[in-house]
Amino acid sequence: MAFSWNEAKRLKALEERALDFADAALFFDGRPAVHQTSPRHEEDRWKTIAAIQERLFTIV
């Protein structure tokens, strides 16, 4: 699975939340996670919550 992101947003998240977008693949490595729909206008979106290094993170 390939991921892409805005580098400025990645650096801000890394500074503010200690979460590196480069680690996004950890959400899909088979660990227990909660997946919920998160509709936005006409766009299909999903919210995923998972524990990484004993902290809970959510991605959309």
Backbone torsions as a table, in degrees:
resi	resn	phi	psi	omega
1	MET	NA	131.4	179.9
2	ALA	-101.1	142.3	179.0
3	PHE	-123.0	147.9	173.7
4	SER	-137.9	155.7	-177.3
5	TRP	-158.5	167.7	173.8
6	ASN	-82.8	121.6	-174.5
7	GLU	-62.5	-37.3	178.6
8	ALA	-63.7	-41.2	177.6
9	LYS	-66.7	-36.9	178.0
10	ARG	-60.8	-46.9	-178.9
11	LEU	-65.7	-37.0	178.0
12	LYS	-65.7	-44.6	178.5
13	ALA	-64.4	-37.9	178.7
14	LEU	-63.7	-42.8	179.2
15	GLU	-69.8	-46.4	-174.1
16	GLU	-82.2	-31.8	-172.2
17	ARG	-124.6	-3.2	-177.2
18	ALA	57.3	33.7	177.0
19	LEU	-119.4	120.6	-179.6
20	ASP	-96.7	123.5	178.8
21	PHE	-55.2	-27.2	178.9
22	ALA	-62.3	-18.0	178.5
23	ASP	-93.5	9.8	-176.5
24	ALA	-56.7	-30.0	-179.7
25	ALA	-60.2	-23.1	179.0
26	LEU	-61.3	-25.3	178.3
27	PHE	-68.9	-16.7	-173.8
28	PHE	-123.0	24.9	-176.8
29	ASP	-93.7	10.2	178.1
30	GLY	101.0	-4.9	177.9
31	ARG	-68.1	157.3	176.8
32	PRO	-59.1	135.8	179.8
33	ALA	-151.6	155.9	176.0
34	VAL	-107.8	128.0	179.0
35	HIS	-115.9	128.7	179.4
36	GLN	-134.2	147.8	173.8
37	THR	-70.0	147.9	179.5
38	SER	-143.4	68.6	-174.1
39	PRO	-61.8	146.0	178.0
40	ARG	-142.5	108.0	-177.6
41	HIS	55.3	-123.1	-178.8
42	GLU	-95.6	3.8	-174.9
43	GLU	-92.5	133.0	172.8
44	ASP	-81.3	123.1	-179.5
45	ARG	-133.5	154.5	178.0
46	TRP	-129.9	142.5	175.1
47	LYS	-108.4	131.2	178.6
48	THR	-123.0	131.4	179.5
49	ILE	-118.3	129.3	-179.3
50	ALA	-150.0	153.7	175.2
51	ALA	-89.4	127.6	176.2
52	ILE	-130.6	121.7	-178.1
53	GLN	51.2	47.2	175.4
54	GLU	64.5	20.8	174.2
55	ARG	-126.2	144.8	176.8
56	LEU	-89.0	133.4	177.4
57	PHE	-129.0	151.3	176.3
58	THR	-125.1	134.5	172.7
59	ILE	-124.1	152.6	177.5
60	VAL	-123.8	NA	NA
